[in-house]
């Protein structure tokens, strides 16, 4: 059994209020070394059998058409989770 990870992030021009809230809280909690935060989504897709190039391509297509809102989000990474 394999696992594919699809990472989705807001487009750079889209405001990220959740990331902004986290960025504001980090210094108050002792983590002042971070300049900014963007919050995204991570999807883990399990497959029966090995992860092939065809599986990765299908995961990217699912990310672009189903898992993300292409108006405001980008699929930034699709990869095999080798620790699965």
Phi, psi and omega in degrees: 000133179245168179223135176246137177253134176240118178258130181237133180229154174298146175300150183304328183277356181269132176296146181235084184297327178292316177298320179296319178296317179294318179299324178288328182280328185305311180298324179294338181259012176091013180244063185279357183280355182260129185276327181203165180221137170236131181256133180232201181231146176235127177247136175246118183250118179267142180232151173278119180100186183286158176273118181251174176300325179294321177295316179297320178295319178294322178295320178296317179298317177297320178298318183285332186252336186237314188278344181234162171260103188296347177288324186237356184228153175241144168278115186260341179201142172222120184205161177281133175275100185284351178269002182290000000 
